[in-house]
């Protein structure tokens, strides 16, 4: 279903030969209208890939006719030639679909610092256009995979309208944004300002709080396209919740497929003085390599949680901190709490609650354990 | 030689039974004067171990008669009882040596959240005192090891005076401070204010720039004790350089013995607009897990260097960044530079130069690669 669950969209996914192994590597998503409204959020990394620089400009217009996405190369740190390649890709899509190139978003993922094989990519655009289908969402989702072991899609159905989406991402997952490439589509009849508001609200508490390995990508892109094909204009709150639900579902799929991970860790910071404090503490815990190793070893090492909290500027008193791991309050008032032997860590899901005892705000950050498989996968990725 | 290289100091290291495996776990360093001047710097983690809370108060007086250090338990996050135990340890040392307990510094290292076995530690203090020797420096250095594979000592000899020291630390190494426990001694005739000035200047560019795994400890302690026994008062610049040299040497030993590491990575940030910018960028690179995995795989993945630089607030333009790995400028002007195949990464030492092209300031951060051995060691540490 994916990006073609909503009416008014066609999609395709093909193997253009960008990946040397012959796997699918080029996806095309087309909005057939009647509306072409769109919103986007992008990586906050100051080193931005060429397609991010291009698509940021496209999205300023609030209209997107098509999105072309490739795996097999990030087109990041590729200089003026890289930007020319992105531009040429958008022009090619525009020519083949007879749309305005300024309304074609481009997204790329893969190794940084390598130029794309344009001699394969440009003919691939023609093949992708020829295979566009109202049932092409799944093939598109498959074509954007890199080290992903599964493709990720999600759909939320409203009353006469729906929101669907696809995502890729398995490494270099960190806030601002947390994911790599995401395309969401809806047939709701909404303008780009409404889409932008709903998308920013949704990503702030979903993708932005998925922090698998603390590494921020140069290519993160999340797009939301509306065709208006359902002719239904849902209430904002209802629509925003649908977008949030799809983003949350896709974010969870990213965590569950994170490179080399054997544990999915939910870090819930409670009783913080502010939401910012809660997020800062959650991220600090999520990025503590020693804790991530301990969780991998099924060791409820709450001392490493406290040492991570202690590096933040959040409001708290060290002797009032409480930590629960999988329901057992192993740390109370900054010291030894319930017996750590009571903590059952056999399952993939691990739930850490950090109670700052400083207020009433809360935030949840998702991360993974740190494993030898992660090291292996990322020490061999570019070779 | 270690802490007993300088005149006026005795030391010992014994097995008190704190470690279950029977290895040495208690070290005592005594300043026999005539001076008892001292300075100390401690972890900036807000969750501080009991011995840090205690020793910070002791050092405020500028006088230290003795330092008692144990491995086998950090006495961190141990509540009021943990602080009482630290206090009782200092009192015991004071009674045995007939000194003021307010001049006894305490340092601990090991697992967080576990009370020390005081029934073993207190009798151990008597044994350690009985074995004090002007040749005990090496035994003291051995007794403070945890996961260290080797003990670390360093000596700098001046004209009629010297500075010596010992260090332990192999994991949880990150700035503010970068190390675990360090004791430096000198027989130079200097007051505590001079020691403090020299120690802060030295740690700022040595231990504070060793960032093995980004995790800040609850127990980091660096002490500098002066006996005045040489009756020589060196010029400040000469003394400060001696302290810096010993700290630098010990910091390098920490990096070379970091848990599971197979590569020592020197990250030199040049042409920064400010030293703060250079340090921020260096730390960001040092903490990028994806880059650390790539280095482990002997992959000169400069794209991961750029994506790390891009997460900082330092002054730079993305299209002016240059990166060299082991002497090869693999990234020029933010894009592809010299052939990455030219980079020889067979050796343990890896040298990354990040040129921000934004000024003339520089800073060097030391880190390690991320390996499966690191994961293994830290997933099994507390079990």
Contacts between the chains, C-beta under 8 A, distances in Angstrom:
chain1	res1	chain2	res2	distance
A	45	B	307	6.1
A	45	B	310	4.1
A	45	B	311	5.9
A	46	B	309	7.9
A	46	B	310	4.3
A	46	B	311	7.5
A	46	B	312	7.7
A	46	B	316	7.9
A	46	B	318	6.2
A	47	B	306	4.8
A	47	B	307	5.9
A	47	B	309	6.5
A	47	B	310	3.1
A	47	B	318	4.8
A	47	B	321	7.6
A	47	B	334	7.3
A	48	B	310	7.6
A	48	B	318	7.2
A	74	B	303	7.5
A	76	B	303	6.5
A	76	B	306	7.8
A	76	B	307	7.7
A	77	B	302	7.8
A	77	B	303	5.6
A	77	B	306	5.3
A	77	B	331	6.8
A	77	B	334	5.8
A	77	B	335	5.5
A	77	B	336	7.4
A	78	B	335	5.7
A	78	B	336	7.0
A	79	B	319	7.1
A	79	B	333	6.8
A	79	B	334	6.6
A	79	B	335	3.3
A	79	B	336	7.2
A	81	B	335	7.9
A	82	B	335	7.3
A	111	B	303	6.8
A	112	B	301	7.7
A	112	B	303	2.6
A	112	B	304	7.2
A	112	B	306	6.9
A	112	B	307	6.7
A	113	B	302	6.3
A	113	B	303	4.3
A	113	B	306	7.8
A	113	B	331	7.1
A	113	B	335	7.4
A	113	B	336	5.7
A	114	B	336	7.7
A	115	B	336	7.6
A	171	B	290	6.8
A	172	B	290	6.1
A	172	B	307	7.4
A	213	B	289	5.1
A	213	B	290	6.7
A	214	B	287	7.2
A	214	B	288	7.8
A	214	B	289	6.2
A	215	B	288	5.7
A	215	B	289	6.1
A	215	B	290	4.8
A	215	B	304	7.6
A	215	B	307	6.9
A	215	B	308	7.6
A	216	B	307	6.6
A	216	B	310	7.3
A	216	B	311	4.9
A	217	B	307	6.6
A	218	B	303	7.6
A	218	B	306	7.3
A	218	B	307	5.1
A	218	B	310	6.5
A	287	B	214	7.3
A	288	B	214	7.8
A	288	B	215	5.7
A	289	B	213	5.1
A	289	B	214	6.2
A	289	B	215	6.1
A	289	B	289	7.2
A	289	B	370	7.6
A	289	B	374	7.8
A	289	B	378	7.5
A	290	B	171	6.8
A	290	B	172	6.1
A	290	B	213	6.7
A	290	B	215	4.8
A	290	B	378	5.4
A	293	B	374	7.3
A	293	B	375	5.2
A	293	B	377	7.9
A	293	B	378	3.6
A	293	B	379	4.5
A	294	B	378	6.6
A	294	B	379	6.2
A	294	B	381	7.3
A	294	B	382	6.9
A	296	B	375	6.5
A	296	B	379	4.6
A	297	B	378	7.7
A	297	B	379	2.9
A	297	B	380	5.4
A	297	B	381	8.0
A	297	B	383	6.5
A	299	B	379	6.7
A	299	B	380	7.7
A	299	B	381	7.6
A	299	B	382	5.4
A	299	B	383	5.3
A	301	B	112	7.7
A	301	B	381	7.8
A	301	B	382	5.3
A	302	B	77	7.8
A	302	B	113	6.2
A	303	B	74	7.5
A	303	B	76	6.5
A	303	B	77	5.6
A	303	B	111	6.8
A	303	B	112	2.6
A	303	B	113	4.3
A	303	B	218	7.6
A	303	B	382	8.0
A	304	B	112	7.1
A	304	B	215	7.5
A	306	B	47	4.8
A	306	B	76	7.8
A	306	B	77	5.3
A	306	B	112	6.9
A	306	B	113	7.8
A	306	B	218	7.3
A	307	B	45	6.1
A	307	B	47	5.9
A	307	B	76	7.7
A	307	B	112	6.7
A	307	B	172	7.4
A	307	B	215	6.9
A	307	B	216	6.6
A	307	B	217	6.6
A	307	B	218	5.0
A	308	B	215	7.6
A	309	B	46	7.9
A	309	B	47	6.4
A	310	B	45	4.1
A	310	B	46	4.3
A	310	B	47	3.1
A	310	B	48	7.6
A	310	B	216	7.3
A	310	B	218	6.5
A	311	B	45	5.9
A	311	B	46	7.5
A	311	B	216	4.9
A	312	B	46	7.7
A	316	B	46	7.9
A	318	B	46	6.1
A	318	B	47	4.9
A	318	B	48	7.2
A	319	B	79	7.1
A	321	B	47	7.6
A	331	B	77	6.8
A	331	B	113	7.1
A	333	B	79	6.7
A	334	B	47	7.3
A	334	B	77	5.8
A	334	B	79	6.6
A	335	B	77	5.6
A	335	B	78	5.7
A	335	B	79	3.2
A	335	B	81	7.9
A	335	B	82	7.2
A	335	B	113	7.4
A	336	B	77	7.4
A	336	B	78	6.9
A	336	B	79	7.2
A	336	B	113	5.7
A	336	B	114	7.6
A	336	B	115	7.6
A	370	B	289	7.6
A	370	B	375	5.8
A	371	B	375	5.9
A	372	B	372	3.5
A	372	B	375	4.9
A	372	B	376	6.6
A	374	B	289	7.8
A	374	B	293	7.3
A	374	B	375	7.8
A	375	B	293	5.2
A	375	B	296	6.5
A	375	B	370	5.8
A	375	B	371	5.9
A	375	B	372	4.9
A	375	B	374	7.8
A	375	B	375	6.3
A	376	B	372	6.6
A	377	B	293	7.9
A	378	B	289	7.5
A	378	B	290	5.4
A	378	B	293	3.6
A	378	B	294	6.6
A	378	B	297	7.7
A	379	B	293	4.5
A	379	B	294	6.2
A	379	B	296	4.6
A	379	B	297	2.9
A	379	B	299	6.7
A	380	B	297	5.4
A	380	B	299	7.7
A	381	B	294	7.3
A	381	B	297	8.0
A	381	B	299	7.6
A	381	B	301	7.7
A	382	B	294	6.9
A	382	B	299	5.4
A	382	B	301	5.3
A	382	B	303	8.0
A	383	B	297	6.5
A	383	B	299	5.3
